[in-house]
């Protein structure tokens, strides 16, 4: 389903939740597999956040997500995976961050490509999906099964997971938004993964931290996302030292 977002429609939506609409409005999908229909351009499925040293194969950190991870509307170096790469390099760790964000992706889409994004020496998976499931009003139980399957695939490969929670639009109803939010909490406890309750905490609805669409983080907003993830990621790198 594609969203036709008019100025009149946006005017009746609380600023704090408008950001959710563009998670699928910028890139409509066919079915629930996460295959994006691009409006005249193509977003690469996987873009390295930084070029690895020539001749050096570094262990990988994969960020699997949607437009918030892909960095829609930002220069490649301003997407939060690239900013995490800067922090990793500055701290002296030898890891490569891979941006596996696809605009408009759902948890079903992430599950469909998780095996190949985890190929190679992947040590950590940053899992940041679910926003588009909420926009579509997909069953929370279905989202939970998809996310659980992704976490299980990662654990089967010995990959540690950071789970980033999302929020559903309040216009979906109090019961749905509560159930949606609880999915992430339950998964974090069930699978004992590192948990960030809301990826956009402190950024969603803040005019100065978002692009002109009022939805996607600008460069500073993206830096705030990296600031939230880095304290969770750094201890995991210390426990998974690169050769």
C-alpha positions in Angstrom: 0.0 0.0 0.0 1.3 3.5 -0.9 0.7 6.5 1.2 -0.5 9.7 -0.5 0.5 12.3 2.0 -1.0 15.7 1.4 -0.3 18.9 3.4 -3.9 18.7 4.7 -3.4 15.2 5.9 -0.1 16.1 7.7 -1.7 19.0 9.4 -4.0 16.8 11.5 -1.2 14.5 12.6 0.7 15.2 15.8 4.3 16.4 15.0 5.7 13.7 17.2 4.4 10.9 14.9 4.6 12.5 11.4 8.1 10.9 11.0 6.5 7.5 10.8 4.6 8.2 7.5 7.7 8.5 5.3 9.1 5.2 6.4 6.9 3.8 3.6 5.8 6.8 1.7 9.2 7.4 0.2 9.5 3.9 -1.2 6.3 1.8 -1.8 6.6 -1.9 -1.7 5.2 -4.9 -3.5 3.6 -7.3 -1.1 5.3 -7.9 2.2 8.7 -9.0 1.1 10.3 -5.6 1.4 10.9 -5.3 -2.4 10.9 -1.5 -3.0 9.4 0.3 -6.0 11.7 3.2 -6.3 10.3 6.6 -7.5 12.9 7.1 -10.3 16.0 6.1 -8.4 17.4 3.1 -6.6 18.7 2.9 -3.1 21.6 0.4 -2.8 20.6 -2.5 -0.7 23.9 -2.7 1.1 26.3 0.2 1.2 29.6 0.0 3.3 29.7 2.8 5.7 33.4 3.2 5.1 35.9 1.6 2.7 38.0 -1.1 4.4 41.8 -1.0 4.4 43.2 -2.4 1.2 44.1 -6.0 1.7 42.6 -6.2 5.2 39.4 -8.2 5.8 37.9 -6.8 8.9 35.1 -8.4 11.0 31.7 -6.8 10.3 29.0 -5.0 12.1 25.8 -5.1 10.0 23.0 -2.5 10.4 19.8 -4.1 9.1 17.0 -1.6 8.8 14.8 0.7 6.7 15.1 4.3 5.5 16.3 5.4 9.0 19.3 3.1 8.6 19.8 3.7 4.9 20.1 7.4 5.7 17.4 8.6 3.2 18.0 12.2 2.3 21.5 12.3 3.8 25.0 12.0 2.4 26.4 8.5 2.9 28.8 9.7 5.5 26.0 11.2 7.6 23.9 8.0 8.0 24.2 6.6 11.5 26.1 3.4 10.4 28.8 5.6 8.9 28.9 7.7 12.0 29.4 4.5 14.1 32.3 3.7 11.8 33.9 7.0 12.7 33.6 6.2 16.4 35.0 2.7 15.9 38.0 4.0 13.9 38.6 6.7 16.5 38.5 4.2 19.3 41.1 2.0 17.5 38.8 -1.0 16.8 39.2 -2.9 13.6 35.7 -3.5 12.5 33.8 -2.6 9.3 30.2 -1.3 9.5 27.9 -2.4 6.7 24.8 -0.3 6.0 22.1 -2.9 5.1 19.3 -0.4 5.3 16.6 -0.4 2.6 14.0 2.4 2.4 10.5 1.1 2.9 11.6 -2.2 4.3 9.4 -4.3 6.7 10.4 -7.0 9.1 9.4 -9.5 6.4 11.7 -7.9 4.0 14.5 -8.0 6.5 13.9 -11.6 7.2 14.0 -12.4 3.4 17.6 -11.1 3.1 19.1 -11.7 6.5 21.0 -14.8 5.5 23.0 -13.0 2.8 23.6 -9.9 4.8 25.1 -12.1 7.6 27.5 -13.8 5.2 31.2 -13.6 6.1 32.7 -12.7 9.5 29.8 -10.7 11.1 30.2 -10.1 14.8 27.3 -7.8 15.6 23.8 -7.2 14.0 22.1 -3.9 14.7 18.4 -4.8 14.0 16.3 -1.7 13.4 13.1 -2.7 11.7 9.4 -2.5 12.4 8.4 1.1 11.6 6.8 0.2 8.3 5.0 -2.8 9.9 3.4 -0.3 12.2 2.5 2.1 9.4 0.7 -0.7 7.6 -1.0 -1.9 10.6 0.5 -5.4 10.2 -0.3 -7.8 13.1 2.1 -7.3 15.9 2.4 -11.1 16.3 3.6 -11.3 12.7 6.2 -8.7 13.3 7.3 -10.5 16.4 7.7 -13.8 14.5 9.8 -12.0 11.8 12.1 -10.3 14.3 12.4 -13.5 16.3 13.5 -15.4 13.2 16.1 -12.7 12.4 17.5 -12.9 15.9 17.6 -16.7 15.8 19.4 -16.7 12.4 22.0 -14.3 13.9 22.5 -16.4 17.0 22.8 -19.5 14.9 25.8 -17.8 13.2 27.3 -16.6 16.5 26.3 -13.0 15.9 25.5 -10.7 18.8 22.4 -8.5 18.4 21.4 -5.0 19.3 17.6 -4.7 19.0 16.3 -1.2 18.3 12.7 -0.7 19.2 10.2 1.4 17.2 6.8 3.0 17.9 3.5 2.5 16.0 1.4 5.6 15.0 -1.1 6.4 17.8 -3.9 6.6 15.3 -3.7 2.8 15.1 -5.3 2.7 18.5 -4.1 2.4 22.0 -4.3 -1.4 22.1 -2.2 -1.8 18.9 0.4 0.7 19.9 0.8 -0.9 23.3 1.1 -4.4 21.8 3.5 -3.1 19.1 5.8 -1.6 21.7 5.7 -4.7 23.9 6.9 -6.9 21.0 10.4 -5.4 21.3 10.5 -5.6 25.1 9.5 -9.2 25.0 12.0 -10.2 22.3 14.8 -8.4 24.2 14.0 -10.4 27.3 13.3 -13.7 25.6 16.5 -13.7 23.5 18.7 -11.7 26.0 19.8 -9.2 23.4 21.2 -5.7 23.9 18.1 -3.4 23.7 17.5 0.2 22.7 13.8 0.8 23.4 13.3 3.5 20.7 15.7 4.2 17.9 14.4 7.8 17.5 14.2 8.7 21.1 14.9 12.4 21.5 14.8 12.9 17.7 11.3 12.2 16.5 9.2 15.3 16.4 12.2 17.6 17.1 12.1 20.2 14.2 15.8 21.1 14.5 16.9 17.4 14.3 14.9 16.4 11.2 15.0 17.2 7.5 12.5 19.6 5.8 10.0 16.8 5.5 9.8 16.8 9.3 10.2 13.0 9.3 13.7 11.8 8.6 16.6 12.8 10.8 19.0 15.4 9.4 22.7 15.1 9.9 22.5 16.2 13.5 19.6 14.0 14.2 21.4 11.0 12.7 24.3 11.8 14.9 22.0 11.6 17.9 21.0 8.1 16.7 24.7 7.1 16.6 25.1 8.6 20.1 22.4 6.4 21.4 23.7 3.2 19.8 27.4 3.7 20.5 27.4 3.1 24.3 25.6 -0.2 23.6 27.9 -1.2 20.7 31.3 -0.4 22.2 31.3 -3.0 25.0 30.3 -5.6 22.4 33.4 -4.8 20.4 35.6 -5.2 23.5 34.2 -8.6 24.1 34.6 -9.5 20.4 38.1 -8.3 19.7 39.2 -8.2 16.0 42.5 -9.9 15.1 
